[in-house]
Amino acid sequence: HVTNILLALKITFEALQEDPLLDRELVLGLYLLAIESVNYYEAGRRRGIAWPPLLKEDIDRIAIAVKNIFSGEWQ
């Protein structure tokens, strides 16, 4: 599922390249996706949830993709 999310974020990035302004609802959704994913992961980890080994890296990649959308540069 993470691969699909990352692909959707890449498509969103490409679709917004010509747009100098971002929609407020889109920004909120992207922000919540990036920040809340980290928050829920960390909260679960503190409670002893054994997350899949690569989940943290996947969450980090989502946050980077969101940052790329905000910055206008895919890195």
mmCIF file of the N, C-alpha and C atoms, coordinates in Angstrom:
data_MODEL
# 
_entry.id   MODEL 
# 
loop_
_atom_site.group_PDB 
_atom_site.id 
_atom_site.type_symbol 
_atom_site.label_atom_id 
_atom_site.label_alt_id 
_atom_site.label_comp_id 
_atom_site.label_asym_id 
_atom_site.label_entity_id 
_atom_site.label_seq_id 
_atom_site.pdbx_PDB_ins_code 
_atom_site.Cartn_x 
_atom_site.Cartn_y 
_atom_site.Cartn_z 
_atom_site.occupancy 
_atom_site.B_iso_or_equiv 
_atom_site.pdbx_formal_charge 
_atom_site.auth_seq_id 
_atom_site.auth_comp_id 
_atom_site.auth_asym_id 
_atom_site.auth_atom_id 
_atom_site.pdbx_PDB_model_num 
ATOM 1   N N  . HIS A 1 1  ? 0.816  -1.194 0.000   1.00 0.00 ? 1  HIS A N  1 
ATOM 2   C CA . HIS A 1 1  ? 0.000  0.000  0.000   1.00 0.00 ? 1  HIS A CA 1 
ATOM 3   C C  . HIS A 1 1  ? 0.862  1.262  0.000   1.00 0.00 ? 1  HIS A C  1 
ATOM 4   N N  . VAL A 1 2  ? 2.015  1.181  0.651   1.00 0.00 ? 2  VAL A N  1 
ATOM 5   C CA . VAL A 1 2  ? 2.892  2.350  0.706   1.00 0.00 ? 2  VAL A CA 1 
ATOM 6   C C  . VAL A 1 2  ? 3.381  2.711  -0.691  1.00 0.00 ? 2  VAL A C  1 
ATOM 7   N N  . THR A 1 3  ? 3.655  1.718  -1.508  1.00 0.00 ? 3  THR A N  1 
ATOM 8   C CA . THR A 1 3  ? 4.087  1.988  -2.878  1.00 0.00 ? 3  THR A CA 1 
ATOM 9   C C  . THR A 1 3  ? 3.019  2.770  -3.624  1.00 0.00 ? 3  THR A C  1 
ATOM 10  N N  . ASN A 1 4  ? 1.763  2.429  -3.418  1.00 0.00 ? 4  ASN A N  1 
ATOM 11  C CA . ASN A 1 4  ? 0.660  3.159  -4.056  1.00 0.00 ? 4  ASN A CA 1 
ATOM 12  C C  . ASN A 1 4  ? 0.586  4.594  -3.553  1.00 0.00 ? 4  ASN A C  1 
ATOM 13  N N  . ILE A 1 5  ? 0.795  4.789  -2.259  1.00 0.00 ? 5  ILE A N  1 
ATOM 14  C CA . ILE A 1 5  ? 0.782  6.142  -1.692  1.00 0.00 ? 5  ILE A CA 1 
ATOM 15  C C  . ILE A 1 5  ? 1.917  6.964  -2.290  1.00 0.00 ? 5  ILE A C  1 
ATOM 16  N N  . LEU A 1 6  ? 3.109  6.384  -2.350  1.00 0.00 ? 6  LEU A N  1 
ATOM 17  C CA . LEU A 1 6  ? 4.256  7.103  -2.910  1.00 0.00 ? 6  LEU A CA 1 
ATOM 18  C C  . LEU A 1 6  ? 4.038  7.434  -4.386  1.00 0.00 ? 6  LEU A C  1 
ATOM 19  N N  . LEU A 1 7  ? 3.457  6.507  -5.129  1.00 0.00 ? 7  LEU A N  1 
ATOM 20  C CA . LEU A 1 7  ? 3.153  6.770  -6.532  1.00 0.00 ? 7  LEU A CA 1 
ATOM 21  C C  . LEU A 1 7  ? 2.139  7.903  -6.657  1.00 0.00 ? 7  LEU A C  1 
ATOM 22  N N  . ALA A 1 8  ? 1.118  7.896  -5.824  1.00 0.00 ? 8  ALA A N  1 
ATOM 23  C CA . ALA A 1 8  ? 0.116  8.968  -5.842  1.00 0.00 ? 8  ALA A CA 1 
ATOM 24  C C  . ALA A 1 8  ? 0.749  10.313 -5.497  1.00 0.00 ? 8  ALA A C  1 
ATOM 25  N N  . LEU A 1 9  ? 1.681  10.315 -4.557  1.00 0.00 ? 9  LEU A N  1 
ATOM 26  C CA . LEU A 1 9  ? 2.364  11.562 -4.201  1.00 0.00 ? 9  LEU A CA 1 
ATOM 27  C C  . LEU A 1 9  ? 3.230  12.058 -5.356  1.00 0.00 ? 9  LEU A C  1 
ATOM 28  N N  . LYS A 1 10 ? 3.885  11.149 -6.064  1.00 0.00 ? 10 LYS A N  1 
ATOM 29  C CA . LYS A 1 10 ? 4.698  11.534 -7.228  1.00 0.00 ? 10 LYS A CA 1 
ATOM 30  C C  . LYS A 1 10 ? 3.809  12.106 -8.328  1.00 0.00 ? 10 LYS A C  1 
ATOM 31  N N  . ILE A 1 11 ? 2.664  11.492 -8.558  1.00 0.00 ? 11 ILE A N  1 
ATOM 32  C CA . ILE A 1 11 ? 1.722  11.994 -9.562  1.00 0.00 ? 11 ILE A CA 1 
ATOM 33  C C  . ILE A 1 11 ? 1.207  13.369 -9.153  1.00 0.00 ? 11 ILE A C  1 
ATOM 34  N N  . THR A 1 12 ? 0.915  13.536 -7.873  1.00 0.00 ? 12 THR A N  1 
ATOM 35  C CA . THR A 1 12 ? 0.473  14.836 -7.361  1.00 0.00 ? 12 THR A CA 1 
ATOM 36  C C  . THR A 1 12 ? 1.556  15.882 -7.580  1.00 0.00 ? 12 THR A C  1 
ATOM 37  N N  . PHE A 1 13 ? 2.797  15.529 -7.269  1.00 0.00 ? 13 PHE A N  1 
ATOM 38  C CA . PHE A 1 13 ? 3.924  16.440 -7.486  1.00 0.00 ? 13 PHE A CA 1 
ATOM 39  C C  . PHE A 1 13 ? 3.970  16.888 -8.945  1.00 0.00 ? 13 PHE A C  1 
ATOM 40  N N  . GLU A 1 14 ? 3.908  15.936 -9.856  1.00 0.00 ? 14 GLU A N  1 
ATOM 41  C CA . GLU A 1 14 ? 3.988  16.255 -11.283 1.00 0.00 ? 14 GLU A CA 1 
ATOM 42  C C  . GLU A 1 14 ? 2.810  17.110 -11.738 1.00 0.00 ? 14 GLU A C  1 
ATOM 43  N N  . ALA A 1 15 ? 1.627  16.829 -11.217 1.00 0.00 ? 15 ALA A N  1 
ATOM 44  C CA . ALA A 1 15 ? 0.438  17.584 -11.606 1.00 0.00 ? 15 ALA A CA 1 
ATOM 45  C C  . ALA A 1 15 ? 0.486  19.026 -11.112 1.00 0.00 ? 15 ALA A C  1 
ATOM 46  N N  . LEU A 1 16 ? 1.208  19.265 -10.030 1.00 0.00 ? 16 LEU A N  1 
ATOM 47  C CA . LEU A 1 16 ? 1.249  20.604 -9.436  1.00 0.00 ? 16 LEU A CA 1 
ATOM 48  C C  . LEU A 1 16 ? 2.443  21.440 -9.893  1.00 0.00 ? 16 LEU A C  1 
ATOM 49  N N  . GLN A 1 17 ? 3.275  20.909 -10.771 1.00 0.00 ? 17 GLN A N  1 
ATOM 50  C CA . GLN A 1 17 ? 4.484  21.625 -11.185 1.00 0.00 ? 17 GLN A CA 1 
ATOM 51  C C  . GLN A 1 17 ? 4.198  22.992 -11.793 1.00 0.00 ? 17 GLN A C  1 
ATOM 52  N N  . GLU A 1 18 ? 3.132  23.127 -12.532 1.00 0.00 ? 18 GLU A N  1 
ATOM 53  C CA . GLU A 1 18 ? 2.809  24.397 -13.185 1.00 0.00 ? 18 GLU A CA 1 
ATOM 54  C C  . GLU A 1 18 ? 1.978  25.316 -12.294 1.00 0.00 ? 18 GLU A C  1 
ATOM 55  N N  . ASP A 1 19 ? 1.602  24.839 -11.129 1.00 0.00 ? 19 ASP A N  1 
ATOM 56  C CA . ASP A 1 19 ? 0.725  25.590 -10.228 1.00 0.00 ? 19 ASP A CA 1 
ATOM 57  C C  . ASP A 1 19 ? 1.556  26.330 -9.182  1.00 0.00 ? 19 ASP A C  1 
ATOM 58  N N  . PRO A 1 20 ? 1.548  27.662 -9.178  1.00 0.00 ? 20 PRO A N  1 
ATOM 59  C CA . PRO A 1 20 ? 2.344  28.395 -8.188  1.00 0.00 ? 20 PRO A CA 1 
ATOM 60  C C  . PRO A 1 20 ? 1.734  28.367 -6.782  1.00 0.00 ? 20 PRO A C  1 
ATOM 61  N N  . LEU A 1 21 ? 0.447  28.062 -6.686  1.00 0.00 ? 21 LEU A N  1 
ATOM 62  C CA . LEU A 1 21 ? -0.241 28.032 -5.395  1.00 0.00 ? 21 LEU A CA 1 
ATOM 63  C C  . LEU A 1 21 ? -0.822 26.648 -5.138  1.00 0.00 ? 21 LEU A C  1 
ATOM 64  N N  . LEU A 1 22 ? -0.829 26.257 -3.877  1.00 0.00 ? 22 LEU A N  1 
ATOM 65  C CA . LEU A 1 22 ? -1.416 24.974 -3.491  1.00 0.00 ? 22 LEU A CA 1 
ATOM 66  C C  . LEU A 1 22 ? -2.723 25.220 -2.753  1.00 0.00 ? 22 LEU A C  1 
ATOM 67  N N  . ASP A 1 23 ? -3.697 24.381 -3.014  1.00 0.00 ? 23 ASP A N  1 
ATOM 68  C CA . ASP A 1 23 ? -4.994 24.452 -2.362  1.00 0.00 ? 23 ASP A CA 1 
ATOM 69  C C  . ASP A 1 23 ? -4.844 24.159 -0.866  1.00 0.00 ? 23 ASP A C  1 
ATOM 70  N N  . ARG A 1 24 ? -5.516 24.941 -0.052  1.00 0.00 ? 24 ARG A N  1 
ATOM 71  C CA . ARG A 1 24 ? -5.417 24.798 1.404   1.00 0.00 ? 24 ARG A CA 1 
ATOM 72  C C  . ARG A 1 24 ? -5.816 23.398 1.876   1.00 0.00 ? 24 ARG A C  1 
ATOM 73  N N  . GLU A 1 25 ? -6.882 22.833 1.324   1.00 0.00 ? 25 GLU A N  1 
ATOM 74  C CA . GLU A 1 25 ? -7.317 21.487 1.727   1.00 0.00 ? 25 GLU A CA 1 
ATOM 75  C C  . GLU A 1 25 ? -6.291 20.430 1.328   1.00 0.00 ? 25 GLU A C  1 
ATOM 76  N N  . LEU A 1 26 ? -5.683 20.596 0.165   1.00 0.00 ? 26 LEU A N  1 
ATOM 77  C CA . LEU A 1 26 ? -4.638 19.671 -0.268  1.00 0.00 ? 26 LEU A CA 1 
ATOM 78  C C  . LEU A 1 26 ? -3.444 19.746 0.677   1.00 0.00 ? 26 LEU A C  1 
ATOM 79  N N  . VAL A 1 27 ? -3.037 20.961 1.014   1.00 0.00 ? 27 VAL A N  1 
ATOM 80  C CA . VAL A 1 27 ? -1.904 21.147 1.926   1.00 0.00 ? 27 VAL A CA 1 
ATOM 81  C C  . VAL A 1 27 ? -2.196 20.504 3.275   1.00 0.00 ? 27 VAL A C  1 
ATOM 82  N N  . LEU A 1 28 ? -3.388 20.713 3.788   1.00 0.00 ? 28 LEU A N  1 
ATOM 83  C CA . LEU A 1 28 ? -3.758 20.113 5.070   1.00 0.00 ? 28 LEU A CA 1 
ATOM 84  C C  . LEU A 1 28 ? -3.708 18.590 4.986   1.00 0.00 ? 28 LEU A C  1 
ATOM 85  N N  . GLY A 1 29 ? -4.261 18.028 3.929   1.00 0.00 ? 29 GLY A N  1 
ATOM 86  C CA . GLY A 1 29 ? -4.249 16.575 3.771   1.00 0.00 ? 29 GLY A CA 1 
ATOM 87  C C  . GLY A 1 29 ? -2.839 16.010 3.686   1.00 0.00 ? 29 GLY A C  1 
ATOM 88  N N  . LEU A 1 30 ? -1.980 16.671 2.925   1.00 0.00 ? 30 LEU A N  1 
ATOM 89  C CA . LEU A 1 30 ? -0.592 16.219 2.811   1.00 0.00 ? 30 LEU A CA 1 
ATOM 90  C C  . LEU A 1 30 ? 0.139  16.339 4.142   1.00 0.00 ? 30 LEU A C  1 
ATOM 91  N N  . TYR A 1 31 ? -0.083 17.460 4.814   1.00 0.00 ? 31 TYR A N  1 
ATOM 92  C CA . TYR A 1 31 ? 0.542  17.675 6.125   1.00 0.00 ? 31 TYR A CA 1 
ATOM 93  C C  . TYR A 1 31 ? 0.117  16.586 7.110   1.00 0.00 ? 31 TYR A C  1 
ATOM 94  N N  . LEU A 1 32 ? -1.185 16.326 7.169   1.00 0.00 ? 32 LEU A N  1 
ATOM 95  C CA . LEU A 1 32 ? -1.687 15.306 8.092   1.00 0.00 ? 32 LEU A CA 1 
ATOM 96  C C  . LEU A 1 32 ? -1.141 13.928 7.743   1.00 0.00 ? 32 LEU A C  1 
ATOM 97  N N  . LEU A 1 33 ? -1.060 13.617 6.464   1.00 0.00 ? 33 LEU A N  1 
ATOM 98  C CA . LEU A 1 33 ? -0.503 12.329 6.048   1.00 0.00 ? 33 LEU A CA 1 
ATOM 99  C C  . LEU A 1 33 ? 0.924  12.176 6.560   1.00 0.00 ? 33 LEU A C  1 
ATOM 100 N N  . ALA A 1 34 ? 1.735  13.204 6.369   1.00 0.00 ? 34 ALA A N  1 
ATOM 101 C CA . ALA A 1 34 ? 3.145  13.129 6.763   1.00 0.00 ? 34 ALA A CA 1 
ATOM 102 C C  . ALA A 1 34 ? 3.314  13.142 8.278   1.00 0.00 ? 34 ALA A C  1 
ATOM 103 N N  . ILE A 1 35 ? 2.692  14.093 8.949   1.00 0.00 ? 35 ILE A N  1 
ATOM 104 C CA . ILE A 1 35 ? 2.916  14.282 10.385  1.00 0.00 ? 35 ILE A CA 1 
ATOM 105 C C  . ILE A 1 35 ? 2.195  13.226 11.213  1.00 0.00 ? 35 ILE A C  1 
ATOM 106 N N  . GLU A 1 36 ? 0.949  12.977 10.909  1.00 0.00 ? 36 GLU A N  1 
ATOM 107 C CA . GLU A 1 36 ? 0.195  12.020 11.719  1.00 0.00 ? 36 GLU A CA 1 
ATOM 108 C C  . GLU A 1 36 ? 0.720  10.597 11.553  1.00 0.00 ? 36 GLU A C  1 
ATOM 109 N N  . SER A 1 37 ? 1.245  10.266 10.387  1.00 0.00 ? 37 SER A N  1 
ATOM 110 C CA . SER A 1 37 ? 1.843  8.936  10.212  1.00 0.00 ? 37 SER A CA 1 
ATOM 111 C C  . SER A 1 37 ? 2.985  8.738  11.194  1.00 0.00 ? 37 SER A C  1 
ATOM 112 N N  . VAL A 1 38 ? 3.839  9.746  11.302  1.00 0.00 ? 38 VAL A N  1 
ATOM 113 C CA . VAL A 1 38 ? 4.961  9.681  12.248  1.00 0.00 ? 38 VAL A CA 1 
ATOM 114 C C  . VAL A 1 38 ? 4.438  9.623  13.679  1.00 0.00 ? 38 VAL A C  1 
ATOM 115 N N  . ASN A 1 39 ? 3.465  10.468 13.989  1.00 0.00 ? 39 ASN A N  1 
ATOM 116 C CA . ASN A 1 39 ? 2.927  10.512 15.357  1.00 0.00 ? 39 ASN A CA 1 
ATOM 117 C C  . ASN A 1 39 ? 2.317  9.176  15.771  1.00 0.00 ? 39 ASN A C  1 
ATOM 118 N N  . TYR A 1 40 ? 1.518  8.577  14.893  1.00 0.00 ? 40 TYR A N  1 
ATOM 119 C CA . TYR A 1 40 ? 0.900  7.289  15.223  1.00 0.00 ? 40 TYR A CA 1 
ATOM 120 C C  . TYR A 1 40 ? 1.942  6.182  15.322  1.00 0.00 ? 40 TYR A C  1 
ATOM 121 N N  . TYR A 1 41 ? 2.929  6.222  14.459  1.00 0.00 ? 41 TYR A N  1 
ATOM 122 C CA . TYR A 1 41 ? 4.000  5.228  14.515  1.00 0.00 ? 41 TYR A CA 1 
ATOM 123 C C  . TYR A 1 41 ? 4.721  5.319  15.856  1.00 0.00 ? 41 TYR A C  1 
ATOM 124 N N  . GLU A 1 42 ? 5.112  6.527  16.240  1.00 0.00 ? 42 GLU A N  1 
ATOM 125 C CA . GLU A 1 42 ? 5.851  6.715  17.492  1.00 0.00 ? 42 GLU A CA 1 
ATOM 126 C C  . GLU A 1 42 ? 4.993  6.354  18.704  1.00 0.00 ? 42 GLU A C  1 
ATOM 127 N N  . ALA A 1 43 ? 3.725  6.729  18.691  1.00 0.00 ? 43 ALA A N  1 
ATOM 128 C CA . ALA A 1 43 ? 2.838  6.393  19.811  1.00 0.00 ? 43 ALA A CA 1 
ATOM 129 C C  . ALA A 1 43 ? 2.701  4.878  19.947  1.00 0.00 ? 43 ALA A C  1 
ATOM 130 N N  . GLY A 1 44 ? 2.558  4.195  18.842  1.00 0.00 ? 44 GLY A N  1 
ATOM 131 C CA . GLY A 1 44 ? 2.465  2.738  18.880  1.00 0.00 ? 44 GLY A CA 1 
ATOM 132 C C  . GLY A 1 44 ? 3.748  2.095  19.362  1.00 0.00 ? 44 GLY A C  1 
ATOM 133 N N  . ARG A 1 45 ? 4.863  2.640  18.913  1.00 0.00 ? 45 ARG A N  1 
ATOM 134 C CA . ARG A 1 45 ? 6.162  2.103  19.333  1.00 0.00 ? 45 ARG A CA 1 
ATOM 135 C C  . ARG A 1 45 ? 6.343  2.250  20.845  1.00 0.00 ? 45 ARG A C  1 
ATOM 136 N N  . ARG A 1 46 ? 5.926  3.408  21.379  1.00 0.00 ? 46 ARG A N  1 
ATOM 137 C CA . ARG A 1 46 ? 6.024  3.625  22.834  1.00 0.00 ? 46 ARG A CA 1 
ATOM 138 C C  . ARG A 1 46 ? 5.137  2.656  23.613  1.00 0.00 ? 46 ARG A C  1 
ATOM 139 N N  . ARG A 1 47 ? 4.045  2.225  22.995  1.00 0.00 ? 47 ARG A N  1 
ATOM 140 C CA . ARG A 1 47 ? 3.146  1.263  23.653  1.00 0.00 ? 47 ARG A CA 1 
ATOM 141 C C  . ARG A 1 47 ? 3.551  -0.183 23.409  1.00 0.00 ? 47 ARG A C  1 
ATOM 142 N N  . GLY A 1 48 ? 4.643  -0.372 22.708  1.00 0.00 ? 48 GLY A N  1 
ATOM 143 C CA . GLY A 1 48 ? 5.154  -1.718 22.521  1.00 0.00 ? 48 GLY A CA 1 
ATOM 144 C C  . GLY A 1 48 ? 4.677  -2.441 21.282  1.00 0.00 ? 48 GLY A C  1 
ATOM 145 N N  . ILE A 1 49 ? 4.057  -1.729 20.364  1.00 0.00 ? 49 ILE A N  1 
ATOM 146 C CA . ILE A 1 49 ? 3.609  -2.373 19.127  1.00 0.00 ? 49 ILE A CA 1 
ATOM 147 C C  . ILE A 1 49 ? 4.830  -2.740 18.289  1.00 0.00 ? 49 ILE A C  1 
ATOM 148 N N  . ALA A 1 50 ? 4.854  -3.956 17.810  1.00 0.00 ? 50 ALA A N  1 
ATOM 149 C CA . ALA A 1 50 ? 5.950  -4.429 16.962  1.00 0.00 ? 50 ALA A CA 1 
ATOM 150 C C  . ALA A 1 50 ? 5.582  -4.161 15.503  1.00 0.00 ? 50 ALA A C  1 
ATOM 151 N N  . TRP A 1 51 ? 5.953  -2.988 15.017  1.00 0.00 ? 51 TRP A N  1 
ATOM 152 C CA . TRP A 1 51 ? 5.656  -2.620 13.640  1.00 0.00 ? 51 TRP A CA 1 
ATOM 153 C C  . TRP A 1 51 ? 6.528  -3.431 12.687  1.00 0.00 ? 51 TRP A C  1 
ATOM 154 N N  . PRO A 1 52 ? 6.099  -3.583 11.438  1.00 0.00 ? 52 PRO A N  1 
ATOM 155 C CA . PRO A 1 52 ? 6.958  -4.236 10.444  1.00 0.00 ? 52 PRO A CA 1 
ATOM 156 C C  . PRO A 1 52 ? 8.299  -3.494 10.342  1.00 0.00 ? 52 PRO A C  1 
ATOM 157 N N  . PRO A 1 53 ? 9.374  -4.211 10.088  1.00 0.00 ? 53 PRO A N  1 
ATOM 158 C CA . PRO A 1 53 ? 10.712 -3.614 10.124  1.00 0.00 ? 53 PRO A CA 1 
ATOM 159 C C  . PRO A 1 53 ? 10.914 -2.400 9.208   1.00 0.00 ? 53 PRO A C  1 
ATOM 160 N N  . LEU A 1 54 ? 10.291 -2.381 8.056   1.00 0.00 ? 54 LEU A N  1 
ATOM 161 C CA . LEU A 1 54 ? 10.522 -1.292 7.103   1.00 0.00 ? 54 LEU A CA 1 
ATOM 162 C C  . LEU A 1 54 ? 9.497  -0.169 7.193   1.00 0.00 ? 54 LEU A C  1 
ATOM 163 N N  . LEU A 1 55 ? 8.568  -0.251 8.130   1.00 0.00 ? 55 LEU A N  1 
ATOM 164 C CA . LEU A 1 55 ? 7.512  0.757  8.210   1.00 0.00 ? 55 LEU A CA 1 
ATOM 165 C C  . LEU A 1 55 ? 8.073  2.150  8.457   1.00 0.00 ? 55 LEU A C  1 
ATOM 166 N N  . LYS A 1 56 ? 9.032  2.292  9.344   1.00 0.00 ? 56 LYS A N  1 
ATOM 167 C CA . LYS A 1 56 ? 9.607  3.614  9.642   1.00 0.00 ? 56 LYS A CA 1 
ATOM 168 C C  . LYS A 1 56 ? 10.224 4.218  8.387   1.00 0.00 ? 56 LYS A C  1 
ATOM 169 N N  . GLU A 1 57 ? 10.934 3.418  7.618   1.00 0.00 ? 57 GLU A N  1 
ATOM 170 C CA . GLU A 1 57 ? 11.520 3.917  6.368   1.00 0.00 ? 57 GLU A CA 1 
ATOM 171 C C  . GLU A 1 57 ? 10.434 4.337  5.381   1.00 0.00 ? 57 GLU A C  1 
ATOM 172 N N  . ASP A 1 58 ? 9.358  3.581  5.323   1.00 0.00 ? 58 ASP A N  1 
ATOM 173 C CA . ASP A 1 58 ? 8.240  3.934  4.442   1.00 0.00 ? 58 ASP A CA 1 
ATOM 174 C C  . ASP A 1 58 ? 7.619  5.262  4.864   1.00 0.00 ? 58 ASP A C  1 
ATOM 175 N N  . ILE A 1 59 ? 7.428  5.446  6.151   1.00 0.00 ? 59 ILE A N  1 
ATOM 176 C CA . ILE A 1 59 ? 6.860  6.692  6.665   1.00 0.00 ? 59 ILE A CA 1 
ATOM 177 C C  . ILE A 1 59 ? 7.791  7.858  6.354   1.00 0.00 ? 59 ILE A C  1 
ATOM 178 N N  . ASP A 1 60 ? 9.085  7.641  6.505   1.00 0.00 ? 60 ASP A N  1 
ATOM 179 C CA . ASP A 1 60 ? 10.061 8.686  6.171   1.00 0.00 ? 60 ASP A CA 1 
ATOM 180 C C  . ASP A 1 60 ? 9.993  9.040  4.689   1.00 0.00 ? 60 ASP A C  1 
ATOM 181 N N  . ARG A 1 61 ? 9.830  8.040  3.827   1.00 0.00 ? 61 ARG A N  1 
ATOM 182 C CA . ARG A 1 61 ? 9.728  8.300  2.384   1.00 0.00 ? 61 ARG A CA 1 
ATOM 183 C C  . ARG A 1 61 ? 8.463  9.096  2.054   1.00 0.00 ? 61 ARG A C  1 
ATOM 184 N N  . ILE A 1 62 ? 7.380  8.817  2.754   1.00 0.00 ? 62 ILE A N  1 
ATOM 185 C CA . ILE A 1 62 ? 6.149  9.591  2.555   1.00 0.00 ? 62 ILE A CA 1 
ATOM 186 C C  . ILE A 1 62 ? 6.385  11.044 2.951   1.00 0.00 ? 62 ILE A C  1 
ATOM 187 N N  . ALA A 1 63 ? 7.026  11.270 4.092   1.00 0.00 ? 63 ALA A N  1 
ATOM 188 C CA . ALA A 1 63 ? 7.306  12.637 4.550   1.00 0.00 ? 63 ALA A CA 1 
ATOM 189 C C  . ALA A 1 63 ? 8.201  13.373 3.551   1.00 0.00 ? 63 ALA A C  1 
ATOM 190 N N  . ILE A 1 64 ? 9.179  12.685 3.005   1.00 0.00 ? 64 ILE A N  1 
ATOM 191 C CA . ILE A 1 64 ? 10.066 13.304 2.011   1.00 0.00 ? 64 ILE A CA 1 
ATOM 192 C C  . ILE A 1 64 ? 9.284  13.659 0.749   1.00 0.00 ? 64 ILE A C  1 
ATOM 193 N N  . ALA A 1 65 ? 8.395  12.783 0.319   1.00 0.00 ? 65 ALA A N  1 
ATOM 194 C CA . ALA A 1 65 ? 7.585  13.058 -0.871  1.00 0.00 ? 65 ALA A CA 1 
ATOM 195 C C  . ALA A 1 65 ? 6.697  14.275 -0.652  1.00 0.00 ? 65 ALA A C  1 
ATOM 196 N N  . VAL A 1 66 ? 6.107  14.395 0.533   1.00 0.00 ? 66 VAL A N  1 
ATOM 197 C CA . VAL A 1 66 ? 5.275  15.564 0.844   1.00 0.00 ? 66 VAL A CA 1 
ATOM 198 C C  . VAL A 1 66 ? 6.136  16.824 0.835   1.00 0.00 ? 66 VAL A C  1 
ATOM 199 N N  . LYS A 1 67 ? 7.312  16.754 1.435   1.00 0.00 ? 67 LYS A N  1 
ATOM 200 C CA . LYS A 1 67 ? 8.235  17.898 1.423   1.00 0.00 ? 67 LYS A CA 1 
ATOM 201 C C  . LYS A 1 67 ? 8.579  18.289 -0.011  1.00 0.00 ? 67 LYS A C  1 
ATOM 202 N N  . ASN A 1 68 ? 8.798  17.304 -0.862  1.00 0.00 ? 68 ASN A N  1 
ATOM 203 C CA . ASN A 1 68 ? 9.102  17.582 -2.266  1.00 0.00 ? 68 ASN A CA 1 
ATOM 204 C C  . ASN A 1 68 ? 7.953  18.310 -2.953  1.00 0.00 ? 68 ASN A C  1 
ATOM 205 N N  . ILE A 1 69 ? 6.727  17.924 -2.650  1.00 0.00 ? 69 ILE A N  1 
ATOM 206 C CA . ILE A 1 69 ? 5.564  18.609 -3.224  1.00 0.00 ? 69 ILE A CA 1 
ATOM 207 C C  . ILE A 1 69 ? 5.556  20.059 -2.772  1.00 0.00 ? 69 ILE A C  1 
ATOM 208 N N  . PHE A 1 70 ? 5.800  20.294 -1.488  1.00 0.00 ? 70 PHE A N  1 
ATOM 209 C CA . PHE A 1 70 ? 5.805  21.661 -0.966  1.00 0.00 ? 70 PHE A CA 1 
ATOM 210 C C  . PHE A 1 70 ? 6.943  22.493 -1.561  1.00 0.00 ? 70 PHE A C  1 
ATOM 211 N N  . SER A 1 71 ? 8.100  21.883 -1.752  1.00 0.00 ? 71 SER A N  1 
ATOM 212 C CA . SER A 1 71 ? 9.266  22.633 -2.236  1.00 0.00 ? 71 SER A CA 1 
ATOM 213 C C  . SER A 1 71 ? 9.268  22.814 -3.753  1.00 0.00 ? 71 SER A C  1 
ATOM 214 N N  . GLY A 1 72 ? 8.559  21.934 -4.462  1.00 0.00 ? 72 GLY A N  1 
ATOM 215 C CA . GLY A 1 72 ? 8.548  22.008 -5.918  1.00 0.00 ? 72 GLY A CA 1 
ATOM 216 C C  . GLY A 1 72 ? 9.733  21.325 -6.568  1.00 0.00 ? 72 GLY A C  1 
ATOM 217 N N  . GLU A 1 73 ? 10.539 20.609 -5.771  1.00 0.00 ? 73 GLU A N  1 
ATOM 218 C CA . GLU A 1 73 ? 11.697 19.883 -6.294  1.00 0.00 ? 73 GLU A CA 1 
ATOM 219 C C  . GLU A 1 73 ? 11.654 18.450 -5.795  1.00 0.00 ? 73 GLU A C  1 
ATOM 220 N N  . TRP A 1 74 ? 11.687 17.494 -6.729  1.00 0.00 ? 74 TRP A N  1 
ATOM 221 C CA . TRP A 1 74 ? 11.674 16.083 -6.346  1.00 0.00 ? 74 TRP A CA 1 
ATOM 222 C C  . TRP A 1 74 ? 13.109 15.630 -6.113  1.00 0.00 ? 74 TRP A C  1 
ATOM 223 N N  . GLN A 1 75 ? 13.374 15.144 -4.920  1.00 0.00 ? 75 GLN A N  1 
ATOM 224 C CA . GLN A 1 75 ? 14.748 14.732 -4.575  1.00 0.00 ? 75 GLN A CA 1 
ATOM 225 C C  . GLN A 1 75 ? 14.800 13.269 -4.267  1.00 0.00 ? 75 GLN A C  1 
# 
